[in-house]
Amino acid sequence: MKWSMAKLLAFFLLFSTLSGCGYNSIQQNEEAVNRSWGDLESQLQRRADLVPNLVATVKGAANFEKETLTAVIEARAKATSIQLTPAMLSDPAAMAKFQSAQGNLSSSLSRLLIAVERYPELKANQNFRDLQIQLEGTENRISVARQRYNGAVEVFNFSIRKFPNSLTNGILLKLQAKSYFKADEAAKAVPAVKF
């Protein structure tokens, strides 16, 4: 009788210890990071899908600077060629490479949209205006998705560092902190506005 009571007490002690170890919350937080990353990738893909339509419309509507269009096409190709899986989110070098490619595409698109201002017949083209509105909306969605991803990373990174979760992670999971999505270095410079 004493032996089965001791087993029962040990079981409840072990169960209560495991329920407070943070294993499930760490798993849930990692899934939130992965979901947020998927949402961000979806918005980046939406932008990549819009770019060829935007370029085709601009080409068809204006005798446009070839250099600007080429830069946009090349930036899109590079941005879509670099893939970052959820497993790579803990690798700062891979994240930096991915962010650099996305930053180059954003920069090229900005130059394209600024240069288009010189072409009144293009600005009047309804297809172009519709694409420009979609692209601007997509950029806003990307910004929101980046913020949500960074918020999920913050929660996850804290959950693997706080006690007792840090013990659970150190012994059972061995998960690494995820990398934040950071601003491109070029984004820190004040843009020059010329009229």
WOKAPE-V33334 format. One record per residue. N is the residue number from 1. OMEGA is omega in degrees with one decimal (NA if undefined). D_CENTER is the distance of its C-alpha to the mean C-alpha in Angstrom with 2 decimals. Layout:
n;omega;d_center
N;OMEGA;D_CENTER
N;OMEGA;D_CENTER
//
This chain:
n;omega;d_center
1;179.9;58.55
2;-177.4;57.31
3;179.8;55.19
4;175.9;53.36
5;178.3;52.89
6;177.3;51.36
7;-180.0;49.00
8;177.8;48.01
9;178.4;47.44
10;179.0;45.37
11;179.5;43.24
12;177.2;42.56
13;178.5;41.84
14;-180.0;39.37
15;-179.5;37.72
16;177.1;37.43
17;-179.1;35.97
18;-178.9;33.32
19;179.0;32.39
20;-175.3;31.52
21;176.9;29.79
22;-177.7;26.23
23;-178.0;25.54
24;-179.7;24.45
25;176.5;22.33
26;178.9;20.46
27;179.8;19.90
28;-179.8;18.82
29;177.4;16.32
30;177.2;14.84
31;177.1;14.66
32;176.4;12.90
33;-179.6;10.09
34;178.3;10.15
35;179.0;10.44
36;177.9;7.56
37;177.5;5.35
38;177.7;7.77
39;179.0;7.57
40;178.2;4.18
41;178.2;5.88
42;178.9;8.91
43;176.9;8.43
44;177.2;7.72
45;178.6;10.75
46;178.4;12.64
47;-179.6;12.55
48;178.7;13.68
49;179.7;16.35
50;-173.4;17.61
51;-179.9;18.15
52;177.8;21.18
53;179.0;22.81
54;-179.9;22.43
55;179.7;23.88
56;178.8;26.66
57;179.9;27.61
58;179.2;27.80
59;-176.8;29.82
60;-173.3;32.16
61;-175.2;32.78
62;170.0;33.34
63;-164.7;34.79
64;178.1;31.59
65;-178.2;30.75
66;-177.7;29.99
67;-179.3;28.17
68;179.3;25.45
69;179.1;24.96
70;179.3;24.96
71;178.9;22.27
72;-179.1;19.96
73;-179.9;20.86
74;179.5;20.40
75;178.3;16.99
76;-179.9;15.82
77;-179.8;17.54
78;-178.3;15.96
79;-179.1;12.33
80;179.8;13.12
81;-179.6;15.15
82;179.9;12.66
83;179.8;11.23
84;-179.2;9.48
85;177.2;10.98
86;179.0;10.67
87;-178.1;13.78
88;-177.1;12.36
89;178.2;9.92
90;-178.4;13.17
91;-178.5;13.88
92;-179.3;13.28
93;178.7;14.74
94;178.6;12.53
95;179.7;9.34
96;179.1;11.42
97;179.0;12.48
98;-179.0;9.20
99;178.6;8.29
100;178.9;11.95
101;178.6;12.04
102;177.7;9.46
103;177.8;11.49
104;178.0;14.63
105;178.1;13.94
106;-179.8;13.37
107;179.6;16.50
108;178.3;18.48
109;178.1;17.88
110;178.4;18.99
111;178.4;22.06
112;-177.4;22.82
113;177.0;22.81
114;-179.3;24.92
115;-179.3;27.33
116;-179.3;27.80
117;-178.9;29.43
118;-175.1;32.47
119;-176.9;33.12
120;-179.6;34.66
121;178.0;35.34
122;178.9;31.67
123;-179.4;30.65
124;-178.9;33.29
125;-176.3;31.94
126;179.3;30.64
127;179.8;28.32
128;-179.7;26.66
129;178.9;26.41
130;178.6;24.86
131;179.9;22.22
132;178.0;21.58
133;178.2;21.22
134;-179.6;18.78
135;177.4;16.69
136;177.0;16.87
137;178.7;15.97
138;177.8;12.90
139;176.7;11.85
140;177.9;12.61
141;177.8;10.65
142;179.1;7.42
143;178.7;8.66
144;180.0;9.51
145;176.6;6.43
146;179.4;4.94
147;179.3;8.48
148;177.7;8.78
149;-179.9;6.32
150;175.9;8.30
151;178.1;11.32
152;177.8;11.16
153;179.3;10.88
154;-179.9;13.80
155;-179.5;15.80
156;-177.7;15.43
157;177.7;16.30
158;-176.3;19.20
159;178.7;20.37
160;179.5;20.96
161;-175.8;22.77
162;179.8;25.02
163;2.8;28.47
164;-179.2;29.44
165;-178.2;25.97
166;176.7;25.95
167;179.3;29.14
168;-179.7;27.84
169;-179.3;24.75
170;-176.4;27.03
171;-172.3;29.61
172;-167.6;27.97
173;-178.2;24.25
174;178.4;23.55
175;178.3;19.77
176;175.9;17.98
177;178.9;15.75
178;179.7;11.99
179;175.8;10.37
180;171.6;8.74
181;-174.4;6.20
182;177.6;9.36
183;175.3;11.02
184;-179.5;12.60
185;-179.6;16.25
186;-178.7;17.60
187;-179.3;16.04
188;179.7;18.44
189;178.2;21.43
190;-178.7;23.22
191;178.4;23.32
192;179.0;26.88
193;-179.3;28.29
194;177.4;31.30
195;NA;33.68
//
